Amino acid sequence: MNVLLADTSTAILSIALITDGTYEERLVDGNFSHSEDLLPEIEALLKRAEIEMRDLDLLIVTKGPGSFTGLRIGMASMKGIASALSIPLVSIPTLDAIAKAVEIYPGAVLSAIDAKKRKFYLSMKKNGETIIPDRDGNAEDVIGCIREEELPVLITGPDALLFAEKIREIDSSARIITDPEAPRNISRALLELGVRKFREKGADDIGEGPVYIRRSDAEEALEKKIREKMNGGV
């Protein structure tokens, strides 16, 4: 089975290609340059594996939360390939894949992506169960759950170190540890989740797109304009 995977939801591009005889993954820190990096990286992976795009059997991509632009680039690129070549595509929540990559840890796992504006995209899981569902929050929102855990909470994700600092700013005694390999390539976790979803539910519907748990700047600006217009007309 030939599977192409990509995560463009953060500043770092995680990409991998699995074939019957090869496995290659790449972690590209291009500071959100996914529009420039994604397709050349895909072409390079295919060339080294000596297969063509049409030989792919499955595409897997993260669907958010994360960078609005990054998610749109990843989803649009993979949907374009899927549509042009009739290859099934499945999408996986970003924070699920991040947590899956460190599921061997026996305690709770807190996944963190810097969402800017002094907020983070967060989720917390333990033994496959969700403690905190995907949210746009900060350290104050999760410190209570962290204090309830017997084992230190493992903070992972591309912005684990930054979020750990925020936790320690409000509670220096908080029992937390940071993932020593963060940011890490989440391709193997994405592969397992994606193949499982495909086998259980099939490919995504053509209308399925990125998941945003925060409104974009454009949406907020539009709402502000509408409010100002309504207030001005009172």
VOSE-463133 format. One record per atom (N, C-alpha, C, O, CB): residue in one letter; z, x, y. Coordinates in steps of 0.2 Angstrom, whole numbers, padded with zeros to 4 digits, always signed. Glycine has a CB too. Layout:
BEGIN
AZXY ...
END
This chain:
BEGIN
M+0000+0004-0006 M+0000+0000+0000 M+0000+0004+0006 M+0004+0009+0007 M+0006-0005+0000 N-0005+0003+0011 N-0005+0007+0017 N-0002+0003+0023 N-0005-0002+0024 N-0013+0009+0018 V+0003+0006+0026 V+0007+0002+0031 V+0007+0006+0037 V+0009+0012+0037 V+0014+0000+0028 L+0006+0003+0043 L+0007+0007+0049 L+0012+0003+0053 L+0012-0003+0053 L+0000+0006+0053 L+0017+0007+0056 L+0023+0005+0059 L+0023+0008+0066 L+0021+0013+0067 L+0029+0006+0055 A+0026+0003+0071 A+0026+0006+0078 A+0032+0003+0081 A+0033-0004+0081 A+0020+0005+0082 D+0036+0006+0085 D+0041+0004+0089 D+0040+0006+0096 D+0040+0012+0098 D+0048+0006+0087 T+0038+0002+0101 T+0037+0004+0108 T+0042+0001+0113 T+0040+0000+0119 T+0029+0002+0110 S+0047-0002+0110 S+0052-0006+0114 S+0056-0001+0119 S+0060-0004+0123 S+0056-0010+0110 T+0057+0005+0118 T+0061+0010+0122 T+0056+0015+0125 T+0050+0015+0124 T+0067+0013+0118 A+0060+0020+0128 A+0056+0025+0131 A+0053+0030+0126 A+0048+0034+0127 A+0060+0030+0135 I+0055+0030+0120 I+0053+0034+0114 I+0049+0030+0109 I+0051+0025+0107 I+0059+0037+0111 L+0043+0033+0108 L+0039+0030+0103 L+0040+0032+0096 L+0040+0038+0094 L+0031+0031+0105 S+0042+0027+0092 S+0043+0028+0084 S+0037+0026+0081 S+0035+0020+0082 S+0049+0025+0082 I+0033+0030+0077 I+0027+0028+0074 I+0027+0031+0067 I+0029+0037+0066 I+0021+0029+0078 A+0024+0027+0062 A+0024+0030+0055 A+0018+0027+0051 A+0016+0022+0053 A+0030+0029+0051 L+0015+0031+0046 L+0010+0028+0042 L+0012+0030+0035 L+0014+0036+0033 L+0003+0032+0044 I+0012+0025+0031 I+0014+0026+0024 I+0008+0024+0020 I+0005+0018+0021 I+0020+0021+0022 T+0006+0028+0015 T+0000+0027+0010 T+0003+0027+0003 T+0009+0029+0002 T-0006+0031+0012 D-0001+0026-0002 D+0001+0027-0009 D+0003+0035-0010 D+0007+0036-0015 D-0005+0025-0013 G+0000+0039-0006 G+0001+0046-0008 G+0004+0050-0002 G+0006+0056-0003 G-0005+0050-0010 T+0005+0047+0004 T+0008+0051+0010 T+0013+0047+0014 T+0013+0041+0013 T+0002+0053+0014 Y+0017+0050+0017 Y+0022+0047+0022 Y+0022+0052+0028 Y+0024+0058+0027 Y+0029+0045+0019 E+0021+0049+0034 E+0022+0053+0040 E+0024+0049+0046 E+0022+0044+0047 E+0015+0057+0042 E+0030+0052+0049 E+0032+0048+0055 E+0033+0053+0061 E+0033+0059+0060 E+0040+0046+0053 R+0032+0050+0066 R+0032+0054+0073 R+0037+0050+0078 R+0037+0044+0078 R+0025+0054+0076 L+0040+0054+0081 L+0045+0052+0087 L+0042+0056+0093 L+0043+0062+0094 L+0053+0054+0085 V+0040+0052+0098 V+0036+0054+0104 V+0040+0052+0110 V+0040+0046+0112 V+0029+0052+0104 D+0043+0057+0113 D+0047+0056+0119 D+0043+0056+0125 D+0042+0062+0128 D+0053+0060+0120 G+0039+0051+0127 G+0034+0051+0132 G+0036+0048+0138 G+0032+0047+0143 G+0028+0049+0130 N+0043+0046+0139 N+0045+0042+0144 N+0041+0036+0146 N+0039+0036+0152 N+0046+0047+0150 F+0040+0032+0141 F+0037+0025+0142 F+0029+0026+0143 F+0026+0022+0146 F+0040+0022+0148 S+0026+0032+0140 S+0019+0033+0141 S+0016+0030+0135 S+0011+0033+0133 S+0017+0040+0142 H+0018+0024+0133 H+0015+0021+0126 H+0008+0019+0127 H+0004+0020+0122 H+0019+0015+0124 S+0006+0017+0133 S-0001+0015+0134 S-0006+0021+0133 S-0012+0020+0131 S-0002+0012+0141 E-0003+0027+0134 E-0007+0033+0133 E-0006+0036+0126 E-0011+0039+0123 E-0005+0039+0138 D-0001+0035+0123 D+0001+0039+0117 D+0000+0035+0111 D-0002+0038+0105 D+0008+0040+0117 L+0000+0028+0111 L+0000+0024+0105 L-0006+0025+0101 L-0006+0027+0095 L+0002+0017+0106 L-0012+0023+0104 L-0018+0023+0100 L-0020+0030+0097 L-0022+0031+0092 L-0024+0020+0104 P-0019+0035+0102 P-0021+0042+0099 P-0016+0044+0094 P-0019+0048+0089 P-0020+0047+0105 E-0010+0042+0094 E-0005+0044+0088 E-0008+0040+0082 E-0007+0043+0076 E+0002+0042+0090 I-0010+0034+0082 I-0012+0030+0077 I-0018+0034+0074 I-0019+0035+0068 I-0014+0023+0078 E-0023+0036+0078 E-0029+0039+0075 E-0027+0045+0072 E-0030+0047+0067 E-0034+0040+0081 A-0023+0049+0075 A-0021+0056+0072 A-0018+0055+0065 A-0019+0059+0060 A-0016+0060+0076 L-0013+0050+0064 L-0010+0048+0058 L-0015+0046+0053 L-0015+0049+0047 L-0005+0043+0059 L-0020+0042+0054 L-0025+0040+0050 L-0029+0046+0048 L-0031+0046+0042 L-0029+0035+0053 K-0031+0050+0052 K-0035+0056+0051 K-0032+0061+0046 K-0035+0063+0041 K-0037+0060+0057 R-0025+0062+0047 R-0022+0067+0043 R-0021+0064+0036 R-0020+0067+0031 R-0015+0068+0046 A-0020+0057+0035 A-0019+0054+0029 A-0026+0052+0025 A-0026+0050+0020 A-0016+0047+0030 E-0032+0054+0029 E-0038+0053+0027 E-0040+0046+0025 E-0043+0045+0019 E-0039+0058+0021 I-0038+0041+0029 I-0040+0034+0028 I-0043+0031+0034 I-0042+0034+0040 I-0034+0030+0025 E-0046+0026+0034 E-0049+0022+0040 E-0044+0017+0042 E-0040+0014+0038 E-0056+0020+0038 M-0045+0014+0048 M-0041+0009+0050 M-0042+0003+0046 M-0037-0001+0044 M-0043+0007+0057 R-0048+0001+0043 R-0049-0004+0039 R-0045-0004+0032 R-0045-0009+0028 R-0056-0005+0038 D-0043+0002+0030 D-0039+0003+0024 D-0032+0001+0024 D-0029+0001+0019 D-0040+0010+0022 L-0030-0001+0030 L-0023-0003+0031 L-0021-0010+0028 L-0026-0014+0028 L-0021-0003+0039 D-0016-0011+0025 D-0014-0017+0021 D-0009-0021+0025 D-0008-0027+0024 D-0011-0015+0014 L-0005-0018+0029 L+0000-0021+0033 L+0002-0017+0040 L+0002-0011+0040 L+0007-0022+0029 L+0003-0021+0045 L+0005-0018+0051 L+0012-0021+0053 L+0014-0027+0052 L+0000-0020+0057 I+0017-0017+0055 I+0024-0019+0057 I+0025-0016+0064 I+0024-0010+0065 I+0029-0016+0051 V+0028-0021+0068 V+0030-0019+0075 V+0036-0022+0077 V+0038-0027+0075 V+0024-0021+0080 T+0040-0018+0081 T+0046-0021+0084 T+0044-0026+0089 T+0039-0026+0093 T+0051-0016+0087 K+0048-0032+0090 K+0047-0037+0095 K+0052-0038+0100 K+0051-0043+0104 K+0046-0043+0091 G+0057-0033+0101 G+0061-0034+0106 G+0068-0036+0104 G+0069-0037+0098 G+0059-0039+0111 P+0073-0035+0108 P+0072-0034+0115 P+0071-0027+0117 P+0071-0022+0112 P+0079-0036+0119 G+0069-0025+0123 G+0067-0019+0125 G+0063-0019+0132 G+0063-0024+0135 G+0063-0015+0120 S+0060-0014+0133 S+0055-0013+0139 S+0050-0019+0139 S+0046-0019+0134 S+0052-0006+0139 F+0049-0022+0144 F+0044-0028+0144 F+0037-0025+0143 F+0033-0027+0139 F+0045-0031+0151 T+0036-0019+0147 T+0029-0016+0147 T+0028-0013+0140 T+0023-0014+0137 T+0028-0011+0152 G+0033-0010+0137 G+0033-0006+0131 G+0031-0011+0125 G+0027-0010+0121 G+0039-0002+0129 L+0035-0017+0125 L+0034-0022+0120 L+0027-0025+0121 L+0024-0026+0115 L+0039-0028+0121 R+0025-0026+0127 R+0018-0029+0127 R+0013-0025+0125 R+0008-0027+0122 R+0017-0031+0135 I+0013-0018+0126 I+0009-0013+0124 I+0008-0013+0116 I+0003-0013+0113 I+0010-0006+0127 G+0014-0012+0113 G+0015-0012+0106 G+0012-0018+0102 G+0008-0018+0098 G+0022-0011+0104 M+0014-0024+0105 M+0012-0030+0102 M+0005-0031+0103 M+0001-0033+0098 M+0016-0036+0105 A+0002-0030+0109 A-0005-0031+0110 A-0009-0027+0106 A-0015-0029+0103 A-0007-0030+0118 S-0007-0020+0105 S-0011-0015+0102 S-0011-0017+0094 S-0017-0017+0091 S-0008-0008+0103 M-0006-0019+0091 M-0005-0021+0084 M-0009-0027+0083 M-0012-0028+0078 M+0002-0021+0082 K-0008-0032+0087 K-0012-0038+0086 K-0019-0037+0087 K-0023-0041+0083 K-0009-0043+0092 G-0021-0033+0091 G-0028-0032+0092 G-0031-0029+0085 G-0037-0031+0083 G-0030-0027+0097 I-0028-0024+0082 I-0030-0021+0076 I-0030-0027+0071 I-0035-0027+0067 I-0025-0015+0074 A-0024-0031+0070 A-0024-0036+0065 A-0029-0041+0066 A-0032-0043+0061 A-0017-0039+0066 S-0031-0043+0072 S-0036-0048+0073 S-0043-0045+0071 S-0047-0049+0068 S-0036-0051+0080 A-0044-0039+0073 A-0051-0037+0073 A-0053-0035+0065 A-0058-0036+0063 A-0052-0030+0077 L-0048-0033+0061 L-0049-0031+0054 L-0046-0036+0049 L-0046-0034+0043 L-0046-0024+0054 S-0043-0041+0052 S-0040-0046+0047 S-0034-0043+0043 S-0034-0044+0037 S-0045-0049+0042 I-0030-0039+0046 I-0024-0036+0043 I-0018-0040+0045 I-0017-0041+0051 I-0024-0028+0045 P-0014-0042+0040 P-0007-0045+0041 P-0003-0041+0046 P-0002-0035+0045 P-0004-0047+0035 L+0001-0045+0050 L+0005-0041+0055 L+0012-0045+0055 L+0012-0051+0055 L+0003-0041+0062 V+0018-0041+0054 V+0024-0044+0055 V+0028-0040+0060 V+0027-0034+0061 V+0028-0044+0048 S+0032-0044+0064 S+0036-0041+0069 S+0044-0042+0067 S+0046-0047+0064 S+0035-0044+0076 I+0048-0037+0069 I+0055-0036+0068 I+0059-0035+0074 I+0057-0031+0078 I+0056-0030+0063 P+0065-0039+0075 P+0069-0037+0080 P+0071-0030+0081 P+0073-0027+0076 P+0075-0042+0080 T+0070-0027+0087 T+0072-0020+0088 T+0079-0018+0086 T+0079-0013+0082 T+0070-0018+0095 L+0084-0022+0088 L+0090-0020+0087 L+0092-0020+0079 L+0097-0017+0077 L+0095-0024+0091 D+0089-0025+0076 D+0090-0025+0068 D+0087-0019+0065 D+0091-0016+0061 D+0086-0031+0066 A+0082-0016+0067 A+0079-0010+0064 A+0083-0004+0066 A+0084+0000+0062 A+0072-0009+0067 I+0086-0004+0072 I+0090+0002+0074 I+0097+0002+0070 I+0099+0007+0068 I+0092+0001+0082 A+0100-0004+0069 A+0106-0004+0065 A+0104-0003+0057 A+0108+0000+0054 A+0109-0011+0065 K+0099-0005+0055 K+0097-0004+0048 K+0096+0003+0046 K+0098+0005+0041 K+0090-0008+0046 A+0094+0007+0051 A+0093+0014+0050 A+0100+0018+0049 A+0100+0023+0046 A+0090+0017+0056 V+0105+0015+0050 V+0112+0018+0049 V+0116+0014+0045 V+0123+0014+0045 V+0115+0020+0056 E+0113+0009+0041 E+0117+0004+0037 E+0122+0008+0032 E+0127+0004+0029 E+0113+0000+0033 I+0121+0014+0030 I+0126+0017+0026 I+0133+0018+0029 I+0137+0019+0025 I+0123+0024+0024 Y+0133+0018+0035 Y+0140+0018+0038 Y+0144+0012+0036 Y+0142+0007+0036 Y+0139+0019+0046 P+0150+0014+0034 P+0155+0008+0031 P+0158+0004+0036 P+0160-0002+0034 P+0160+0011+0027 G+0158+0006+0042 G+0161+0001+0048 G+0156-0002+0052 G+0150-0003+0050 G+0165+0006+0052 A+0158-0005+0057 A+0153-0009+0062 A+0149-0004+0065 A+0150+0002+0067 A+0157-0013+0067 V+0143-0006+0067 V+0137-0003+0070 V+0135-0006+0076 V+0133-0012+0076 V+0131-0001+0066 L+0136-0003+0082 L+0134-0006+0089 L+0128-0002+0091 L+0128+0004+0092 L+0140-0005+0094 S+0122-0006+0092 S+0116-0004+0094 S+0115-0005+0101 S+0116-0010+0104 S+0110-0007+0090 A+0112+0000+0105 A+0112+0000+0112 A+0105+0003+0115 A+0103+0008+0113 A+0118+0004+0115 I+0102-0001+0119 I+0096+0001+0123 I+0098+0000+0130 I+0100-0006+0132 I+0090-0003+0120 D+0097+0005+0134 D+0098+0004+0141 D+0093-0001+0144 D+0087+0000+0144 D+0097+0011+0145 A+0095-0006+0147 A+0091-0012+0150 A+0090-0011+0157 A+0087-0015+0161 A+0094-0019+0148 K+0093-0006+0160 K+0093-0005+0167 K+0098-0010+0171 K+0100-0014+0168 K+0086-0005+0170 K+0098-0010+0177 K+0102-0014+0181 K+0109-0015+0179 K+0112-0020+0179 K+0099-0021+0181 R+0112-0009+0176 R+0119-0008+0174 R+0120-0012+0168 R+0126-0014+0167 R+0124-0010+0179 K+0115-0014+0164 K+0116-0018+0158 K+0112-0015+0152 K+0108-0010+0153 K+0113-0025+0159 F+0114-0017+0146 F+0111-0014+0140 F+0109-0020+0135 F+0112-0025+0136 F+0116-0009+0136 Y+0104-0019+0131 Y+0103-0023+0126 Y+0107-0021+0120 Y+0107-0015+0118 Y+0095-0023+0124 L+0111-0026+0118 L+0116-0024+0113 L+0116-0029+0107 L+0115-0035+0107 L+0123-0024+0116 S+0119-0026+0101 S+0120-0030+0095 S+0125-0026+0091 S+0125-0020+0091 S+0114-0032+0091 M+0129-0030+0087 M+0134-0027+0083 M+0134-0030+0076 M+0135-0036+0076 M+0141-0027+0086 K+0134-0026+0071 K+0133-0028+0064 K+0138-0024+0060 K+0140-0019+0061 K+0126-0027+0062 K+0140-0027+0054 K+0145-0024+0050 K+0143-0027+0043 K+0144-0033+0041 K+0152-0026+0051 N+0141-0022+0038 N+0140-0024+0031 N+0135-0030+0031 N+0135-0034+0027 N+0146-0026+0028 G+0130-0029+0035 G+0124-0034+0035 G+0126-0041+0039 G+0121-0045+0040 G+0123-0036+0028 E+0132-0041+0041 E+0134-0048+0045 E+0133-0046+0053 E+0135-0041+0055 E+0141-0050+0043 T+0131-0051+0056 T+0131-0050+0064 T+0138-0052+0067 T+0140-0058+0066 T+0125-0055+0067 I+0140-0047+0071 I+0147-0048+0074 I+0145-0051+0082 I+0148-0055+0084 I+0151-0042+0074 I+0140-0047+0085 I+0138-0049+0091 I+0130-0049+0091 I+0127-0044+0089 I+0140-0043+0097 P+0127-0055+0092 P+0120-0056+0092 P+0117-0053+0098 P+0120-0051+0103 P+0118-0064+0092 D+0110-0052+0097 D+0107-0048+0103 D+0109-0051+0110 D+0109-0057+0110 D+0099-0049+0102 R+0110-0047+0114 R+0112-0049+0121 R+0111-0044+0126 R+0110-0038+0125 R+0120-0051+0121 D+0111-0046+0132 D+0110-0042+0138 D+0117-0042+0141 D+0119-0046+0145 D+0104-0045+0143 G+0120-0036+0140 G+0127-0036+0142 G+0129-0029+0144 G+0125-0024+0146 G+0132-0038+0137 N+0136-0028+0144 N+0139-0021+0146 N+0145-0020+0142 N+0146-0024+0137 N+0141-0021+0154 A+0148-0014+0144 A+0154-0012+0140 A+0159-0017+0139 A+0163-0018+0134 A+0157-0006+0142 E+0161-0021+0145 E+0166-0026+0145 E+0165-0031+0140 E+0169-0035+0138 E+0167-0028+0152 D+0158-0033+0139 D+0157-0038+0134 D+0158-0037+0127 D+0159-0041+0123 D+0149-0040+0135 V+0159-0030+0125 V+0160-0029+0118 V+0166-0025+0117 V+0168-0024+0111 V+0154-0024+0116 I+0170-0023+0122 I+0176-0019+0120 I+0181-0023+0116 I+0185-0020+0112 I+0179-0017+0127 G+0182-0029+0117 G+0186-0033+0113 G+0185-0033+0105 G+0189-0032+0101 G+0186-0041+0115 C+0178-0033+0104 C+0176-0033+0097 C+0177-0026+0094 C+0179-0025+0088 C+0169-0035+0096 I+0176-0021+0098 I+0177-0014+0096 I+0185-0013+0094 I+0186-0009+0089 I+0175-0009+0102 R+0189-0015+0098 R+0196-0015+0097 R+0199-0018+0091 R+0204-0016+0088 R+0200-0017+0103 E+0195-0023+0089 E+0197-0027+0083 E+0195-0023+0076 E+0198-0025+0071 E+0194-0033+0083 E+0191-0018+0076 E+0189-0015+0070 E+0194-0009+0068 E+0197-0006+0072 E+0182-0011+0072 E+0195-0009+0061 E+0199-0004+0058 E+0196+0003+0059 E+0199+0008+0060 E+0201-0006+0051 L+0190+0003+0057 L+0186+0010+0057 L+0183+0011+0064 L+0182+0006+0067 L+0181+0010+0052 P+0182+0017+0066 P+0178+0018+0072 P+0171+0015+0072 P+0168+0015+0067 P+0177+0026+0074 V+0169+0012+0078 V+0163+0009+0078 V+0158+0014+0080 V+0158+0018+0084 V+0163+0003+0084 L+0152+0014+0076 L+0147+0019+0076 L+0142+0016+0082 L+0139+0010+0081 L+0143+0020+0070 I+0141+0020+0087 I+0136+0017+0092 I+0130+0021+0091 I+0130+0027+0091 I+0139+0019+0099 T+0124+0018+0090 T+0118+0021+0089 T+0113+0018+0093 T+0114+0014+0098 T+0116+0019+0081 G+0106+0020+0093 G+0101+0018+0097 G+0099+0023+0102 G+0103+0028+0102 G+0103+0011+0101 P+0094+0022+0105 P+0091+0028+0110 P+0096+0029+0115 P+0096+0035+0118 P+0085+0026+0112 D+0100+0025+0117 D+0105+0026+0123 D+0112+0026+0121 D+0117+0023+0124 D+0104+0021+0128 A+0113+0028+0115 A+0120+0028+0112 A+0125+0032+0116 A+0131+0030+0117 A+0120+0030+0105 L+0123+0038+0118 L+0128+0042+0122 L+0129+0039+0128 L+0135+0039+0130 L+0124+0049+0123 L+0124+0036+0132 L+0126+0033+0138 L+0130+0027+0138 L+0135+0026+0142 L+0119+0031+0141 F+0129+0023+0132 F+0134+0017+0132 F+0141+0019+0130 F+0146+0016+0132 F+0131+0012+0127 A+0141+0025+0126 A+0148+0027+0124 A+0152+0029+0130 A+0158+0028+0130 A+0147+0033+0119 E+0149+0032+0135 E+0152+0034+0141 E+0155+0028+0144 E+0160+0028+0147 E+0147+0038+0145 K+0151+0023+0144 K+0153+0017+0148 K+0159+0014+0144 K+0163+0011+0148 K+0147+0011+0148 I+0159+0014+0138 I+0165+0012+0134 I+0171+0016+0136 I+0176+0013+0137 I+0164+0012+0126 R+0170+0022+0136 R+0176+0027+0137 R+0178+0026+0145 R+0184+0028+0146 R+0174+0034+0136 E+0174+0024+0149 E+0176+0023+0156 E+0181+0017+0157 E+0186+0018+0161 E+0170+0022+0160 I+0181+0012+0152 I+0185+0007+0153 I+0191+0007+0148 I+0196+0004+0148 I+0182+0000+0152 D+0190+0011+0143 D+0195+0012+0138 D+0194+0019+0134 D+0190+0020+0130 D+0195+0007+0132 S+0198+0024+0137 S+0197+0031+0134 S+0199+0032+0127 S+0198+0037+0124 S+0201+0036+0139 S+0204+0027+0125 S+0206+0027+0118 S+0202+0023+0113 S+0204+0023+0107 S+0213+0025+0118 A+0197+0020+0115 A+0193+0016+0111 A+0190+0020+0105 A+0188+0026+0105 A+0186+0013+0115 R+0191+0017+0099 R+0189+0021+0093 R+0181+0020+0091 R+0179+0015+0088 R+0193+0018+0087 I+0178+0025+0094 I+0170+0025+0094 I+0168+0031+0092 I+0171+0036+0093 I+0167+0022+0100 I+0162+0032+0088 I+0159+0038+0087 I+0151+0037+0089 I+0149+0031+0088 I+0160+0040+0080 T+0148+0042+0090 T+0141+0041+0092 T+0136+0044+0086 T+0138+0049+0083 T+0139+0044+0099 D+0131+0041+0085 D+0126+0043+0080 D+0123+0050+0082 D+0120+0051+0087 D+0120+0038+0080 P+0125+0055+0078 P+0123+0062+0079 P+0115+0063+0080 P+0113+0068+0082 P+0126+0066+0075 E+0111+0058+0077 E+0104+0059+0077 E+0101+0054+0082 E+0095+0054+0082 E+0101+0058+0070 A+0105+0051+0086 A+0102+0046+0091 A+0099+0050+0097 A+0102+0055+0099 A+0107+0041+0093 P+0093+0049+0099 P+0088+0043+0096 P+0085+0046+0090 P+0083+0052+0089 P+0083+0042+0101 R+0084+0042+0085 R+0081+0043+0079 R+0075+0039+0077 R+0074+0034+0081 R+0086+0042+0073 N+0071+0041+0073 N+0065+0037+0071 N+0067+0032+0067 N+0071+0033+0061 N+0060+0042+0067 I+0066+0026+0068 I+0068+0020+0064 I+0062+0017+0060 I+0063+0012+0057 I+0070+0014+0069 S+0057+0021+0058 S+0052+0019+0054 S+0054+0017+0047 S+0051+0012+0045 S+0046+0024+0054 R+0058+0020+0044 R+0060+0019+0037 R+0063+0012+0037 R+0062+0008+0032 R+0064+0024+0034 A+0068+0011+0042 A+0071+0004+0042 A+0066-0001+0044 A+0067-0007+0041 A+0077+0005+0047 L+0062+0000+0048 L+0057-0005+0050 L+0052-0006+0044 L+0050-0012+0043 L+0052-0002+0056 L+0051-0001+0040 L+0047-0002+0034 L+0050-0007+0029 L+0047-0012+0027 L+0045+0004+0031 E+0056-0006+0028 E+0060-0010+0023 E+0061-0017+0026 E+0059-0022+0022 E+0067-0007+0022 L+0062-0018+0032 L+0063-0025+0035 L+0056-0028+0035 L+0056-0034+0034 L+0066-0025+0042 G+0051-0025+0037 G+0045-0028+0038 G+0042-0030+0031 G+0039-0035+0031 G+0040-0023+0041 V+0042-0026+0026 V+0039-0027+0020 V+0043-0033+0017 V+0040-0038+0014 V+0039-0021+0015 R+0050-0033+0018 R+0054-0039+0015 R+0052-0045+0018 R+0051-0051+0015 R+0061-0038+0016 K+0051-0045+0025 K+0049-0051+0029 K+0042-0054+0026 K+0041-0060+0026 K+0049-0050+0036 F+0037-0049+0026 F+0031-0051+0024 F+0031-0054+0017 F+0027-0059+0016 F+0026-0045+0024 R+0034-0051+0012 R+0035-0054+0005 R+0038-0061+0005 R+0036-0065+0001 R+0038-0049+0001 E+0043-0062+0009 E+0047-0068+0009 E+0044-0074+0013 E+0044-0080+0012 E+0054-0067+0012 K+0040-0072+0019 K+0038-0077+0024 K+0031-0076+0026 K+0028-0080+0029 K+0042-0076+0030 G+0028-0071+0024 G+0021-0069+0025 G+0020-0067+0032 G+0025-0065+0035 G+0017-0076+0025 A+0014-0066+0035 A+0012-0063+0041 A+0015-0068+0047 A+0015-0074+0046 A+0005-0062+0042 D+0016-0065+0053 D+0017-0068+0059 D+0012-0073+0060 D+0006-0072+0059 D+0019-0064+0064 D+0014-0079+0063 D+0009-0083+0066 D+0006-0080+0072 D+0009-0076+0076 D+0013-0090+0069 I-0001-0082+0073 I-0005-0078+0078 I-0002-0079+0085 I-0003-0075+0090 I-0012-0081+0078 G+0002-0084+0086 G+0005-0086+0093 G+0012-0082+0094 G+0015-0083+0100 G+0006-0093+0094 E+0015-0079+0089 E+0021-0076+0090 E+0020-0069+0094 E+0016-0065+0093 E+0024-0074+0083 G+0025-0068+0099 G+0025-0063+0103 G+0032-0059+0104 G+0036-0061+0100 G+0022-0065+0110 P+0032-0055+0109 P+0038-0051+0110 P+0044-0056+0112 P+0043-0062+0114 P+0038-0047+0116 V+0050-0054+0110 V+0056-0058+0112 V+0060-0055+0118 V+0062-0049+0118 V+0061-0058+0106 Y+0060-0058+0123 Y+0064-0056+0129 Y+0070-0060+0130 Y+0070-0066+0130 Y+0059-0057+0136 I+0076-0056+0130 I+0082-0060+0131 I+0084-0059+0139 I+0090-0061+0141 I+0088-0057+0127 R+0080-0056+0143 R+0081-0056+0150 R+0074-0058+0153 R+0069-0056+0151 R+0083-0049+0152 R+0074-0061+0159 R+0068-0063+0162 R+0066-0057+0166 R+0070-0052+0168 R+0070-0068+0168 S+0059-0056+0166 S+0056-0050+0170 S+0057-0051+0177 S+0059-0056+0180 S+0049-0050+0168 D+0056-0045+0181 D+0057-0045+0188 D+0052-0050+0191 D+0054-0053+0196 D+0056-0037+0190 A+0046-0050+0189 A+0042-0055+0191 A+0044-0062+0191 A+0043-0066+0196 A+0035-0055+0188 E+0047-0064+0185 E+0050-0071+0185 E+0056-0072+0189 E+0056-0077+0193 E+0052-0072+0178 E+0060-0067+0190 E+0066-0067+0195 E+0063-0068+0202 E+0066-0072+0206 E+0071-0062+0194 A+0058-0064+0204 A+0056-0064+0210 A+0053-0071+0212 A+0054-0074+0218 A+0050-0059+0211 L+0049-0074+0207 L+0046-0081+0208 L+0052-0086+0209 L+0051-0090+0214 L+0042-0082+0202 E+0057-0085+0205 E+0062-0090+0206 E+0066-0090+0212 E+0068-0095+0215 E+0067-0089+0200 K+0067-0083+0215 K+0070-0082+0221 K+0065-0085+0227 K+0068-0088+0232 K+0071-0075+0223 K+0059-0085+0226 K+0054-0087+0231 K+0055-0095+0231 K+0055-0098+0237 K+0047-0085+0230 I+0055-0098+0225 I+0056-0105+0225 I+0062-0108+0228 I+0062-0113+0232 I+0055-0108+0218 R+0068-0104+0227 R+0074-0106+0229 R+0074-0106+0237 R+0076-0110+0241 R+0080-0102+0227 E+0071-0100+0240 E+0071-0099+0247 E+0067-0105+0250 E+0068-0107+0255 E+0068-0092+0248 K+0061-0107+0247 K+0057-0112+0250 K+0060-0118+0250 K+0060-0122+0254 K+0050-0112+0246 M+0064-0120+0244 M+0068-0126+0244 M+0073-0127+0249 M+0074-0132+0252 M+0070-0127+0237 N+0077-0121+0250 N+0082-0121+0254 N+0080-0121+0262 N+0083-0124+0266 N+0086-0114+0254 G+0074-0118+0263 G+0071-0119+0269 G+0069-0125+0271 G+0068-0127+0277 G+0066-0114+0270 G+0067-0129+0266 G+0065-0136+0268 G+0070-0141+0268 G+0069-0147+0270 G+0060-0138+0262 V+0076-0139+0267 V+0082-0144+0267 V+0083-0146+0275 V+0088-0150+0276 V+0088-0142+0264 
END
